[in-house]
Amino acid sequence: MYSYFVLPTVNMIWTSFTKGNEEHNKHLVFCNACGKSFKTSGSTGTLWNHMRTKHNISDGLSHDKPKKRLLEDDDDDNDNDLQNSSTPSIETADIYDNKSINTEVSCSPSTSTTEVSESGNIGLSMQPKITEMFFSPSVSIKRQEQITDSLVKFIAKDMLPLSTVDGVGFVEFMNKISPNYEIPSRFTIKRKIQGLYETEKHKVATEIQNIDSIALTTDCWTSKAMESYICVTAHGITKNWKIVNYIITTELMDERHTSINLKDKLVDIMKEWEIDTKTICIVHDNAVNIKNAVTAMAPNIKSRTCFAHSLQLCVNKGLEENEIKRILITASSIVSHFKHSTVAIKALQVAQKKLKMPEKKLIQSVKTRWNSIYAMVERLIESRQCVSIVLNDRNTTTRTTAISLELGESKWELLEQLVKVLKPFDLVTKVLSSATTPTISIVHPILKSIAQHYLTPNESDLHKIKILKETLSQEFKVRFFSQMHSDSIFLLNIASLLDPRYKNVFDDDSDILITLKDFIMHQLNYEDSSVNDSINQSNSMVSALDILFPQNENGEDVNQQNELEKYLKENCINKNACPLTWWAENGKRYPMISKLAKKYLCIPSTSTPSERAFSTAGNIITSKRNCLAGETAKWLIFLSHNAKL
């Protein structure tokens, strides 16, 4: 037997309205969806009317009326019976206006669910909650904005298409996460990304303005949509001696890449960022047009070719020797065979497992990728035994193919010696591509070390390797030590002298050292007034005796000449130490020289930062997104590198 009892209810309208909790608004309630306020003494009619007319939500029920539940009238009623899931103990039934419900319930212990009959009979299946059937609270405006902002950062950080918000799977996912969240259109996302770009651009511009000297790198790139882009990155050293780098722009350049057009574009970019007066150097590749463009700029902006690019030109020249070239072609063919044959690659993996060698794939050389020939030959030598097993197996490799890919013992020996010669160049490229430590100061010491230790022929060298070393030595002289590159060489030498790791590299060449010291003294005279002003500001309490006896705490003169001599007499620090850390600790001892160090050590030795920007651009402007607007690509590339999202 069943009977009704009345449960107290809380009107569901209050899940969408919030009562004021301040003294001035405690008599008001506020809509969570739109924020509109209402006066109420407890009646909810006005609130329901607002939800129906403004938010398309209908109550469907008389919420002010109590609900009734049916309870099984059992003489042995207890909590265990009520909680027993096999016996229907409680069913909910709402009283609709002008409609009564039949209280006769048809229950069968053997069935777990039944449907509500047309006459109103209630079965065993639980009815949906009233909030699910008739009411679904909206997402507040604040929450909507928070989700949208996170969505914009998600798209920018992971370099996703703007059309992500239109994807069926994404819409279904968001409906599960937040059913009432209104997913913005791609146009809204684009507008939000532009706003985020402007905000982050302002932050970067402010940081750059706090840096005294700026160096730039630049390069050009063509996307898969055959659109030309120019990239510019900025580099500097902060007051705390931290090296920083930014992608300041990656924008379309529809004009022809003449030296005049490149110059005008770079000048416009520098003026936009207000760095035209503090830019000291622009690093670029070896193309004539960009060389002429930078050279035609203001005399205080130095032109510097990418050292890694020049180094690769030297290596490529040496590898043009006929026999070395033929062997490299054969090596590349071996790699191609394994790249294009699933049977061969599976056999290679089996051979590696059998010999208990690490499973590594062969690497193919790419003409435009630095040191890829070294990587290809090194991996081929590591896998020589396994490669030979596969090529000699007639079940996987035909006789004709094996003969065409055969490398004799003498050729393998030549490849092994070739790897030893190329390895230092690979290490140099990796060291000079660092974005966290100064690299311009390492170039001169590295050139000197390679020429002395790695390009001198040995008795054990094969004849072709000796020729290779002689060719590389000659290329070094032409590209790095000839008089035509005197300006670039001088810039490298100044940076090395200001690096506490390598300042003694010129001890055996007094002429160069005297020239460098004269230049530094000239720069110190030029900077003297501004440095002294800053010193006087930081030490405003100076006595008459301090002025009459200009000595530091150790009793030494602090004039420019002695500051330079004292710096040069100090012992060099370990080559693995960070020069910026040393300057952060000793900058106060050398206030004038430290300012020059900050000016020259910020210059990158390569244009790798611009190359990295184009790697990011390639992930954004893909074949499926080749219609992406250039301005949008500019925002996304900027945010992916600079924004701390």
ChimeraX attribute file (.defattr): number of C-alpha atoms within 10 A of each C-alpha:
attribute: neighborCount
match mode: 1-to-1
recipient: residues
	/A:1	10
	/A:2	15
	/A:3	11
	/A:4	14
	/A:5	12
	/A:6	10
	/A:7	10
	/A:8	10
	/A:9	11
	/A:10	11
	/A:11	13
	/A:12	19
	/A:13	18
	/A:14	16
	/A:15	15
	/A:16	20
	/A:17	20
	/A:18	15
	/A:19	17
	/A:20	14
	/A:21	11
	/A:22	9
	/A:23	7
	/A:24	8
	/A:25	13
	/A:26	11
	/A:27	15
	/A:28	17
	/A:29	21
	/A:30	19
	/A:31	21
	/A:32	19
	/A:33	19
	/A:34	15
	/A:35	13
	/A:36	12
	/A:37	18
	/A:38	16
	/A:39	15
	/A:40	14
	/A:41	8
	/A:42	6
	/A:43	10
	/A:44	16
	/A:45	12
	/A:46	12
	/A:47	20
	/A:48	18
	/A:49	15
	/A:50	17
	/A:51	19
	/A:52	13
	/A:53	10
	/A:54	11
	/A:55	13
	/A:56	10
	/A:57	17
	/A:58	15
	/A:59	19
	/A:60	12
	/A:61	13
	/A:62	13
	/A:63	17
	/A:64	13
	/A:65	14
	/A:66	16
	/A:67	18
	/A:68	17
	/A:69	17
	/A:70	19
	/A:71	18
	/A:72	17
	/A:73	12
	/A:74	11
	/A:75	6
	/A:76	7
	/A:77	11
	/A:78	9
	/A:79	8
	/A:80	8
	/A:81	15
	/A:82	14
	/A:83	12
	/A:84	10
	/A:85	10
	/A:86	11
	/A:87	16
	/A:88	21
	/A:89	17
	/A:90	15
	/A:91	17
	/A:92	14
	/A:93	18
	/A:94	16
	/A:95	14
	/A:96	13
	/A:97	10
	/A:98	5
	/A:99	8
	/A:100	11
	/A:101	13
	/A:102	11
	/A:103	15
	/A:104	12
	/A:105	16
	/A:106	10
	/A:107	15
	/A:108	13
	/A:109	10
	/A:110	8
	/A:111	11
	/A:112	14
	/A:113	14
	/A:114	14
	/A:115	13
	/A:116	15
	/A:117	10
	/A:118	7
	/A:119	9
	/A:120	16
	/A:121	15
	/A:122	24
	/A:123	20
	/A:124	21
	/A:125	14
	/A:126	16
	/A:127	14
	/A:128	10
	/A:129	10
	/A:130	14
	/A:131	12
	/A:132	9
	/A:133	11
	/A:134	14
	/A:135	18
	/A:136	17
	/A:137	20
	/A:138	21
	/A:139	18
	/A:140	17
	/A:141	13
	/A:142	12
	/A:143	13
	/A:144	17
	/A:145	13
	/A:146	11
	/A:147	14
	/A:148	19
	/A:149	15
	/A:150	12
	/A:151	17
	/A:152	19
	/A:153	20
	/A:154	13
	/A:155	19
	/A:156	24
	/A:157	17
	/A:158	12
	/A:159	19
	/A:160	14
	/A:161	17
	/A:162	21
	/A:163	14
	/A:164	15
	/A:165	18
	/A:166	14
	/A:167	11
	/A:168	9
	/A:169	11
	/A:170	13
	/A:171	16
	/A:172	12
	/A:173	12
	/A:174	15
	/A:175	14
	/A:176	10
	/A:177	10
	/A:178	14
	/A:179	16
	/A:180	15
	/A:181	18
	/A:182	15
	/A:183	20
	/A:184	13
	/A:185	13
	/A:186	15
	/A:187	11
	/A:188	14
	/A:189	22
	/A:190	16
	/A:191	13
	/A:192	17
	/A:193	22
	/A:194	18
	/A:195	13
	/A:196	21
	/A:197	22
	/A:198	14
	/A:199	12
	/A:200	19
	/A:201	20
	/A:202	13
	/A:203	13
	/A:204	18
	/A:205	16
	/A:206	12
	/A:207	13
	/A:208	23
	/A:209	14
	/A:210	12
	/A:211	18
	/A:212	17
	/A:213	25
	/A:214	26
	/A:215	25
	/A:216	29
	/A:217	27
	/A:218	24
	/A:219	22
	/A:220	21
	/A:221	20
	/A:222	14
	/A:223	15
	/A:224	15
	/A:225	14
	/A:226	9
	/A:227	13
	/A:228	18
	/A:229	20
	/A:230	21
	/A:231	23
	/A:232	25
	/A:233	23
	/A:234	25
	/A:235	24
	/A:236	28
	/A:237	26
	/A:238	17
	/A:239	12
	/A:240	10
	/A:241	17
	/A:242	15
	/A:243	18
	/A:244	17
	/A:245	22
	/A:246	21
	/A:247	25
	/A:248	22
	/A:249	21
	/A:250	27
	/A:251	19
	/A:252	19
	/A:253	19
	/A:254	10
	/A:255	10
	/A:256	10
	/A:257	17
	/A:258	14
	/A:259	18
	/A:260	15
	/A:261	16
	/A:262	22
	/A:263	21
	/A:264	14
	/A:265	16
	/A:266	21
	/A:267	16
	/A:268	13
	/A:269	16
	/A:270	19
	/A:271	11
	/A:272	11
	/A:273	17
	/A:274	14
	/A:275	21
	/A:276	17
	/A:277	14
	/A:278	17
	/A:279	22
	/A:280	21
	/A:281	22
	/A:282	27
	/A:283	28
	/A:284	26
	/A:285	22
	/A:286	15
	/A:287	10
	/A:288	10
	/A:289	17
	/A:290	26
	/A:291	20
	/A:292	16
	/A:293	20
	/A:294	24
	/A:295	17
	/A:296	14
	/A:297	15
	/A:298	13
	/A:299	10
	/A:300	11
	/A:301	19
	/A:302	18
	/A:303	23
	/A:304	28
	/A:305	21
	/A:306	20
	/A:307	26
	/A:308	23
	/A:309	18
	/A:310	18
	/A:311	21
	/A:312	18
	/A:313	17
	/A:314	19
	/A:315	23
	/A:316	16
	/A:317	13
	/A:318	21
	/A:319	20
	/A:320	13
	/A:321	15
	/A:322	10
	/A:323	13
	/A:324	18
	/A:325	13
	/A:326	13
	/A:327	16
	/A:328	19
	/A:329	12
	/A:330	15
	/A:331	24
	/A:332	21
	/A:333	15
	/A:334	22
	/A:335	21
	/A:336	15
	/A:337	17
	/A:338	21
	/A:339	15
	/A:340	10
	/A:341	13
	/A:342	12
	/A:343	13
	/A:344	20
	/A:345	19
	/A:346	14
	/A:347	22
	/A:348	25
	/A:349	19
	/A:350	15
	/A:351	20
	/A:352	19
	/A:353	13
	/A:354	10
	/A:355	11
	/A:356	9
	/A:357	13
	/A:358	11
	/A:359	13
	/A:360	12
	/A:361	15
	/A:362	24
	/A:363	20
	/A:364	20
	/A:365	20
	/A:366	12
	/A:367	10
	/A:368	8
	/A:369	9
	/A:370	20
	/A:371	21
	/A:372	16
	/A:373	22
	/A:374	21
	/A:375	18
	/A:376	20
	/A:377	25
	/A:378	21
	/A:379	16
	/A:380	24
	/A:381	18
	/A:382	14
	/A:383	20
	/A:384	12
	/A:385	14
	/A:386	21
	/A:387	23
	/A:388	15
	/A:389	14
	/A:390	23
	/A:391	24
	/A:392	15
	/A:393	14
	/A:394	12
	/A:395	12
	/A:396	17
	/A:397	18
	/A:398	12
	/A:399	14
	/A:400	8
	/A:401	13
	/A:402	18
	/A:403	12
	/A:404	11
	/A:405	18
	/A:406	15
	/A:407	16
	/A:408	8
	/A:409	9
	/A:410	10
	/A:411	15
	/A:412	17
	/A:413	13
	/A:414	18
	/A:415	22
	/A:416	15
	/A:417	16
	/A:418	21
	/A:419	17
	/A:420	13
	/A:421	19
	/A:422	18
	/A:423	15
	/A:424	14
	/A:425	21
	/A:426	18
	/A:427	12
	/A:428	18
	/A:429	19
	/A:430	12
	/A:431	13
	/A:432	23
	/A:433	20
	/A:434	15
	/A:435	15
	/A:436	11
	/A:437	19
	/A:438	23
	/A:439	22
	/A:440	23
	/A:441	29
	/A:442	21
	/A:443	21
	/A:444	21
	/A:445	17
	/A:446	15
	/A:447	15
	/A:448	12
	/A:449	12
	/A:450	17
	/A:451	15
	/A:452	11
	/A:453	9
	/A:454	17
	/A:455	19
	/A:456	12
	/A:457	16
	/A:458	11
	/A:459	7
	/A:460	9
	/A:461	14
	/A:462	16
	/A:463	11
	/A:464	16
	/A:465	23
	/A:466	17
	/A:467	15
	/A:468	23
	/A:469	21
	/A:470	16
	/A:471	19
	/A:472	22
	/A:473	19
	/A:474	14
	/A:475	19
	/A:476	21
	/A:477	12
	/A:478	14
	/A:479	16
	/A:480	19
	/A:481	16
	/A:482	11
	/A:483	12
	/A:484	11
	/A:485	14
	/A:486	12
	/A:487	13
	/A:488	16
	/A:489	17
	/A:490	16
	/A:491	20
	/A:492	23
	/A:493	25
	/A:494	24
	/A:495	26
	/A:496	26
	/A:497	22
	/A:498	24
	/A:499	26
	/A:500	24
	/A:501	22
	/A:502	21
	/A:503	24
	/A:504	17
	/A:505	16
	/A:506	17
	/A:507	10
	/A:508	9
	/A:509	9
	/A:510	10
	/A:511	10
	/A:512	14
	/A:513	19
	/A:514	12
	/A:515	13
	/A:516	18
	/A:517	17
	/A:518	12
	/A:519	14
	/A:520	21
	/A:521	18
	/A:522	12
	/A:523	14
	/A:524	19
	/A:525	12
	/A:526	11
	/A:527	15
	/A:528	15
	/A:529	11
	/A:530	11
	/A:531	16
	/A:532	13
	/A:533	11
	/A:534	12
	/A:535	13
	/A:536	12
	/A:537	10
	/A:538	9
	/A:539	9
	/A:540	9
	/A:541	9
	/A:542	9
	/A:543	8
	/A:544	8
	/A:545	8
	/A:546	11
	/A:547	9
	/A:548	8
	/A:549	11
	/A:550	12
	/A:551	13
	/A:552	11
	/A:553	8
	/A:554	6
	/A:555	9
	/A:556	13
	/A:557	14
	/A:558	17
	/A:559	11
	/A:560	18
	/A:561	13
	/A:562	12
	/A:563	17
	/A:564	18
	/A:565	11
	/A:566	14
	/A:567	18
	/A:568	16
	/A:569	10
	/A:570	11
	/A:571	11
	/A:572	15
	/A:573	15
	/A:574	11
	/A:575	11
	/A:576	7
	/A:577	12
	/A:578	16
	/A:579	23
	/A:580	23
	/A:581	13
	/A:582	15
	/A:583	23
	/A:584	14
	/A:585	11
	/A:586	13
	/A:587	18
	/A:588	12
	/A:589	16
	/A:590	16
	/A:591	19
	/A:592	24
	/A:593	24
	/A:594	17
	/A:595	17
	/A:596	18
	/A:597	22
	/A:598	26
	/A:599	22
	/A:600	26
	/A:601	28
	/A:602	29
	/A:603	29
	/A:604	31
	/A:605	25
	/A:606	25
	/A:607	26
	/A:608	26
	/A:609	25
	/A:610	26
	/A:611	17
	/A:612	13
	/A:613	23
	/A:614	23
	/A:615	12
	/A:616	17
	/A:617	22
	/A:618	16
	/A:619	14
	/A:620	23
	/A:621	22
	/A:622	15
	/A:623	12
	/A:624	11
	/A:625	15
	/A:626	15
	/A:627	11
	/A:628	15
	/A:629	11
	/A:630	18
	/A:631	12
	/A:632	17
	/A:633	18
	/A:634	22
	/A:635	23
	/A:636	26
	/A:637	29
	/A:638	23
	/A:639	24
	/A:640	21
	/A:641	16
	/A:642	17
	/A:643	20
	/A:644	9
	/A:645	12
